């Protein structure tokens, strides 16, 4: 009786969690893909998604750090800061990032629409289980954005957004220090 590797290493009926999934790095978005997503979110008047998308690109934060941002992390009074600094959950180190004018406008519109206070999470959860958007929900949102412009969602993830700005800067300058 011959058995395949899967039959000999896995109990009957058990399927590995990553069977059939792509492994390895996910690519960053290209400039035209960023604009395609951004324009569709603007036309659909998706304020939260636009603020989340723009902030993800500008901040280069991990998903867990992005969804746990509070209004006070990026705003002072009614003004969205051009530069912000947050402590990363994974490393415990501070990370500074710049917010473009476009991102500041999108975030301001979102804060105003939801009447968020300084201590509020920037992206509050709609469920009672958590106070802010979960990283899993953020990942599903990213999948929808990618599918919205006709890209294969399996090829992109939240880390694609984290890598996008750095890749664009490097391609433009060919200077790692600039990144």
BAPA-893573 format. One record per residue (C-alpha): residue in three letters; x, y, z. Coordinates in nm, 2 decimals. Layout:
 code      x      y      z
  ala      X      Y      Z
...
This chain:
 code      x      y      z
  unk   0.00   0.00   0.00
  unk   0.15   0.33  -0.10
  unk   0.08   0.65   0.08
  unk   0.15   1.01  -0.02
  unk   0.34   1.25   0.20
  unk   0.01   1.42   0.30
  unk  -0.15   1.10   0.41
  unk   0.15   0.99   0.62
  unk   0.21   1.32   0.80
  unk  -0.15   1.44   0.86
  unk  -0.43   1.27   1.04
  unk  -0.73   1.16   0.83
  unk  -0.93   1.46   0.73
  unk  -0.68   1.73   0.85
  unk  -0.60   1.99   0.60
  unk  -0.31   2.23   0.67
  unk  -0.41   2.59   0.71
  unk  -0.19   2.71   0.43
  unk  -0.28   2.44   0.17
  unk  -0.33   2.60  -0.16
  unk  -0.23   2.95  -0.04
  unk   0.05   3.16  -0.17
  unk   0.35   3.19   0.06
  unk   0.63   3.45   0.06
  unk   0.63   3.82   0.03
  unk   0.33   4.00  -0.11
  unk   0.41   4.28  -0.35
  unk   0.36   4.65  -0.28
  unk   0.10   4.84  -0.48
  unk   0.21   5.04  -0.78
  unk   0.13   5.41  -0.81
  unk  -0.15   5.36  -1.06
  unk  -0.31   5.10  -0.84
  unk  -0.30   5.34  -0.54
  unk  -0.48   5.60  -0.74
  unk  -0.73   5.35  -0.88
  unk  -0.83   5.25  -0.53
  unk  -0.82   5.60  -0.39
  unk  -1.05   5.73  -0.67
  unk  -1.30   5.45  -0.63
  unk  -1.31   5.51  -0.25
  unk  -1.36   5.89  -0.31
  unk  -1.64   5.83  -0.57
  unk  -1.82   5.59  -0.33
  unk  -1.78   5.84  -0.05
  unk  -1.62   5.57   0.17
  unk  -1.47   5.81   0.43
  unk  -1.35   5.55   0.67
  unk  -1.19   5.33   0.40
  unk  -1.03   5.63   0.23
  unk  -0.88   5.75   0.56
  unk  -0.76   5.40   0.65
  unk  -0.61   5.35   0.30
  unk  -0.43   5.68   0.29
  unk  -0.31   5.64   0.65
  unk  -0.18   5.29   0.58
  unk   0.02   5.41   0.28
  unk   0.16   5.71   0.45
  unk   0.24   5.57   0.79
  unk   0.39   5.23   0.68
  unk   0.26   5.09   1.01
  unk   0.18   4.72   1.07
  unk  -0.19   4.64   1.07
  unk  -0.20   4.60   1.45
  unk  -0.05   4.94   1.50
  unk  -0.27   5.11   1.24
  unk  -0.61   4.98   1.37
  unk  -0.52   5.07   1.73
  unk  -0.44   5.44   1.65
  unk  -0.62   5.70   1.85
  unk  -0.73   6.04   1.73
  unk  -0.48   6.20   1.97
  unk  -0.19   6.01   1.80
  unk  -0.23   6.20   1.48
  unk  -0.43   6.51   1.57
  unk  -0.39   6.81   1.80
  unk  -0.72   6.98   1.86
  unk  -0.89   7.02   1.52
  unk  -0.56   7.00   1.33
  unk  -0.42   6.67   1.18
  unk  -0.05   6.67   1.24
  unk   0.19   6.67   0.94
  unk   0.41   6.43   1.14
  unk   0.32   6.18   1.40
  unk   0.50   5.93   1.62
  unk   0.37   5.61   1.77
  unk   0.52   5.32   1.97
  unk   0.51   4.99   1.77
  unk   0.35   4.70   1.95
  unk   0.59   4.44   1.81
  unk   0.92   4.62   1.88
  unk   0.82   4.87   2.15
  unk   1.01   5.13   1.96
  unk   0.88   5.47   1.84
  unk   0.82   5.52   1.47
  unk   0.78   5.86   1.30
  unk   0.59   5.92   0.98
  unk   0.47   6.20   0.77
  unk   0.10   6.25   0.67
  unk   0.05   6.40   0.32
  unk  -0.21   6.68   0.28
  unk  -0.44   6.43   0.10
  unk  -0.42   6.19   0.40
  unk  -0.48   6.47   0.65
  unk  -0.79   6.58   0.46
  unk  -0.92   6.22   0.44
  unk  -0.86   6.17   0.81
  unk  -1.02   6.50   0.91
  unk  -1.33   6.42   0.70
  unk  -1.36   6.08   0.88
  unk  -1.31   6.23   1.23
  unk  -1.57   6.50   1.16
  unk  -1.82   6.26   1.02
  unk  -1.80   6.02   1.32
  unk  -1.75   6.30   1.58
  unk  -1.45   6.13   1.72
  unk  -1.29   6.27   2.04
  unk  -0.92   6.29   2.11
  unk  -0.91   5.97   2.32
  unk  -1.12   5.77   2.07
  unk  -0.99   5.50   1.85
  unk  -0.95   5.64   1.50
  unk  -1.11   5.33   1.35
  unk  -1.37   5.21   1.61
  unk  -1.52   4.87   1.58
  unk  -1.89   4.83   1.50
  unk  -1.91   4.52   1.72
  unk  -1.89   4.53   2.10
  unk  -1.62   4.27   2.12
  unk  -1.34   4.52   2.05
  unk  -1.30   4.89   2.08
  unk  -1.13   4.92   1.75
  unk  -1.13   4.76   1.41
  unk  -0.96   4.42   1.43
  unk  -0.66   4.33   1.22
  unk  -0.86   4.05   1.06
  unk  -1.13   4.29   0.96
  unk  -0.86   4.53   0.83
  unk  -0.72   4.24   0.62
  unk  -1.06   4.17   0.47
  unk  -1.10   4.54   0.38
  unk  -0.77   4.54   0.21
  unk  -0.88   4.23   0.01
  unk  -1.19   4.42  -0.10
  unk  -0.99   4.72  -0.21
  unk  -0.76   4.51  -0.42
  unk  -1.05   4.32  -0.58
  unk  -1.22   4.65  -0.65
  unk  -0.95   4.74  -0.91
  unk  -0.94   4.39  -1.06
  unk  -0.62   4.26  -0.88
  unk  -0.60   3.91  -0.74
  unk  -0.67   3.94  -0.36
  unk  -0.45   3.64  -0.28
  unk  -0.14   3.82  -0.41
  unk  -0.19   4.13  -0.18
  unk  -0.23   4.18   0.19
  unk  -0.20   4.44   0.47
  unk   0.18   4.42   0.44
  unk   0.16   4.53   0.08
  unk   0.04   4.86   0.20
  unk   0.31   4.88   0.46
  unk   0.58   4.83   0.18
  unk   0.42   5.05  -0.08
  unk   0.55   5.40   0.01
  unk   0.91   5.27   0.08
  unk   0.91   5.10  -0.25
  unk   0.79   5.41  -0.43
  unk   1.05   5.63  -0.26
  unk   1.33   5.38  -0.35
  unk   1.22   5.35  -0.71
  unk   1.22   5.73  -0.74
  unk   1.55   5.80  -0.56
  unk   1.75   5.47  -0.57
  unk   1.86   5.58  -0.22
  unk   1.80   5.36   0.08
  unk   1.87   5.64   0.32
  unk   1.58   5.84   0.17
  unk   1.35   5.54   0.25
